[in-house]
Amino acid sequence: MMQKEQIKTIVMGVLGVGVVALAYYAFIGSPMSLSGQDAASKAIAFVNAKVLTGADKASIDGDVVSVSGLYKFNVKVASDSFPSYVSKDGKLLFPQIMEIEDVSASSTEGVEDQNPPVSSGQTIGNFSVSSDALCSEDGKPVFYFFGSQSCPHCIWEHPIVQKVAGLFSGLISFHDNYDNDADRDIFSRYSTEGYIPALVIGCKYYRVGAGENDGEEIETQNLTALLCKLTNNQPASVCDGVKDVVDSVIN
């Protein structure tokens, strides 16, 4: 078996010359847009057949995420893993991406930079507690959700998030980033590895991953309590029912 650095050098050297066409694996009647898993699997098949050619086997490492019109995924070879991108029709592979971003485009208050936030520990629902200032729009805490229908954990989490956000209508600003590329600055800061689902509540509480282990009832209760903490327990009709949980939230 080849050493992992040798393998990585071969893969990145061959692919790094530019955009790689995967037309070799395209077929008549293929849909214009594949699922993230299907597109990434097609790219992995190409790498194994045309790049590694039996030296070792590449595989998908972690979730496949929709980013700026492409699918981002980690290619794992031996014990090494590195990010790549594939077009949503599964025909173009981008081993590297250079981001072009207007740094003045973000109007979200309270977000200082793109470095990972400093965490002061964890609170209910396995949420990390951030030292960041409260991010708000028009004086309302912002609740961000990042996910994709290609992610089964996101499919579980998304309706719970929508239901809870609906309880705070007029009191929070809900950014439902489900299969879209908005708020990439927030996503990059609080999900440093690019994993989904990712939830950011007022930039004070954040978590990567779903609350499936706790179950729907507890997850609903935890999300509600965290939002109540940032809305001064309003609306009372909602927050009074989770007062004990709100009191247990770490600031």
FENQUIBEL-V609652 format. One record per residue. PSI is psi in whole degrees, -180 to 180 (999 if undefined). OMEGA is omega in degrees with one decimal (* if undefined). BURIAL is + if it has 9 or more other ideal C-beta (glycine too) atoms within 8 Angstrom, else -. Layout:
BEGIN
psi = {PSI | PSI}
omega = {OMEGA | OMEGA}
burial = {BURIAL | BURIAL}
END
This chain:
BEGIN
psi = {138 | 152 | 148 | -36 | -34 | -44 | -46 | -40 | -42 | -50 | -52 | -31 | -43 | -44 | -26 | -5 | -12 | -161 | 131 | 125 | 134 | 24 | -24 | -32 | 2 | 155 | 154 | 135 | 2 | 139 | 154 | -34 | 121 | 166 | 159 | -42 | -42 | -42 | -44 | -38 | -38 | -40 | -41 | -40 | -39 | -46 | -45 | -39 | -37 | -16 | -58 | -33 | 49 | -9 | -37 | -180 | 132 | 155 | 167 | 130 | 105 | -160 | 159 | 126 | 140 | 121 | 115 | 46 | 2 | 169 | 130 | 136 | 160 | 131 | 123 | 126 | 121 | -124 | 10 | 148 | 136 | 150 | 147 | 170 | 146 | 144 | 157 | -11 | 1 | 21 | -13 | 132 | 129 | 105 | -21 | 150 | 134 | 118 | 136 | 115 | 135 | 107 | -15 | 1 | -29 | 131 | 11 | 128 | 144 | -9 | 116 | -46 | -172 | 8 | 151 | 145 | 155 | 121 | 138 | 16 | -168 | 156 | -161 | 149 | 19 | 27 | 137 | 148 | 122 | 150 | 2 | 156 | 154 | 127 | 132 | 162 | 123 | 37 | 5 | 133 | 142 | 131 | 115 | 135 | 134 | 125 | -180 | 149 | -11 | -4 | 113 | -32 | -33 | -39 | -38 | -45 | -36 | -50 | -29 | -45 | -45 | -43 | -46 | -44 | -36 | -25 | -19 | 28 | 129 | -11 | -20 | 166 | 115 | 120 | 100 | 87 | 74 | 108 | 41 | 170 | 23 | 161 | 40 | -26 | -43 | -46 | -45 | -34 | -42 | -13 | 79 | -24 | -1 | 20 | 152 | 159 | 152 | 134 | 132 | 117 | 102 | 16 | 10 | -31 | 134 | 151 | 140 | 122 | 161 | 168 | 32 | -34 | -29 | -24 | 163 | -42 | -47 | -40 | -43 | -44 | -43 | -46 | -41 | -45 | -39 | -40 | -40 | -36 | -32 | -10 | 17 | 42 | 39 | 143 | 145 | -34 | -25 | -48 | -28 | -30 | -14 | 28 | -43 | -36 | -41 | -41 | -21 | -6 | 132 | 133 | 999}
omega = {-179.3 | 175.4 | -173.3 | -179.7 | 176.2 | -179.2 | -179.8 | 179.6 | 179.6 | -177.6 | -177.3 | 178.2 | -179.8 | -177.7 | -172.7 | 179.3 | 178.1 | 179.1 | -178.9 | 180.0 | 178.3 | -178.5 | 177.0 | -177.8 | 179.4 | 178.7 | -177.9 | 178.9 | 178.3 | 179.9 | -179.7 | -179.4 | 177.9 | 170.3 | 179.8 | -179.1 | -179.1 | -179.8 | 179.6 | 178.5 | 177.1 | 178.4 | 178.9 | 178.2 | 177.6 | -179.8 | -178.4 | -175.2 | -170.6 | -176.9 | -177.8 | 177.6 | 174.0 | -179.8 | 176.6 | -179.0 | 175.1 | 176.9 | 177.3 | -178.7 | 178.7 | -175.7 | 173.3 | -172.0 | 175.4 | -177.9 | 172.8 | 175.6 | 178.0 | 169.9 | 176.0 | 177.8 | 178.0 | 175.7 | 179.2 | 175.5 | -172.0 | 179.9 | -177.8 | -178.9 | 179.6 | -173.2 | 172.1 | -179.1 | 177.9 | 178.3 | -173.1 | 171.8 | 176.8 | -174.4 | -179.2 | 179.1 | 179.7 | -178.4 | 178.4 | 179.7 | 171.7 | -176.6 | 175.3 | -173.1 | 174.5 | -173.4 | 179.4 | -173.2 | -175.4 | 179.2 | -177.9 | -179.5 | 171.0 | 179.6 | -170.3 | -176.4 | -176.8 | 175.2 | 177.9 | -180.0 | 175.2 | -177.9 | 177.4 | 178.2 | -179.5 | 177.9 | -175.0 | 177.0 | -178.3 | 175.6 | 172.8 | 179.1 | -176.2 | 175.0 | -179.8 | 173.4 | 178.1 | 175.2 | -174.0 | 173.7 | -176.6 | 177.9 | -178.5 | 176.8 | -179.9 | 177.7 | -177.8 | 169.7 | 177.1 | -179.9 | -178.0 | 178.5 | 175.9 | -176.9 | -177.6 | 178.4 | 176.8 | 179.0 | 178.0 | -172.1 | -169.3 | -178.9 | 177.6 | 178.2 | 179.8 | -178.5 | -178.6 | 179.5 | 179.4 | 178.9 | -175.4 | -179.8 | -179.9 | -177.7 | 178.1 | 171.6 | -174.7 | 176.8 | -175.9 | -176.8 | -179.4 | -176.3 | 168.8 | -171.4 | 179.6 | 173.6 | -177.9 | 178.4 | 178.7 | -178.8 | -178.3 | -178.0 | -172.6 | 171.3 | -169.8 | 178.3 | 177.8 | -177.4 | 177.3 | -1.6 | 175.6 | 180.0 | 177.9 | -175.6 | 178.4 | -175.8 | 177.2 | -180.0 | -178.3 | -179.8 | 170.3 | -176.5 | -179.0 | 179.3 | -175.4 | -178.1 | 178.8 | -177.8 | -173.2 | -176.5 | -179.3 | 178.6 | 177.5 | -179.8 | -178.1 | 179.3 | 178.6 | -178.3 | 179.6 | 176.9 | 177.2 | 179.4 | -177.2 | -179.9 | -179.1 | 175.8 | 173.8 | -2.0 | -178.2 | -179.2 | 178.1 | -170.8 | 177.8 | -178.5 | 179.9 | -174.2 | -178.4 | 179.8 | 178.4 | -178.5 | -178.1 | -178.7 | 178.0 | 179.0 | *}
burial = {- | + | - | + | - | - | + | + | - | + | + | + | - | - | + | - | - | - | - | + | - | + | - | - | + | - | - | - | - | - | - | - | - | + | - | + | + | + | + | + | + | + | + | + | + | + | + | + | - | - | + | + | - | - | - | + | - | + | - | + | - | - | - | + | + | + | + | - | - | + | + | + | + | + | + | + | + | + | - | + | + | + | - | + | + | + | + | + | + | + | - | + | + | + | + | - | - | - | - | - | - | - | - | - | - | - | - | + | - | + | + | - | - | - | - | - | + | - | + | - | - | - | + | + | + | - | + | + | + | + | - | + | - | + | + | + | + | - | - | + | + | + | + | + | + | + | + | + | - | - | + | - | + | + | - | + | + | + | - | + | + | + | + | + | + | - | + | + | - | - | + | + | + | + | + | - | + | + | - | - | - | - | + | + | + | + | + | + | + | + | + | - | - | + | + | + | + | + | + | + | + | + | + | + | + | + | + | + | - | + | + | + | - | - | - | - | - | + | + | + | + | + | + | + | + | + | + | + | + | + | + | - | + | - | + | - | - | + | + | - | - | + | + | - | + | + | - | + | + | - | -}
END
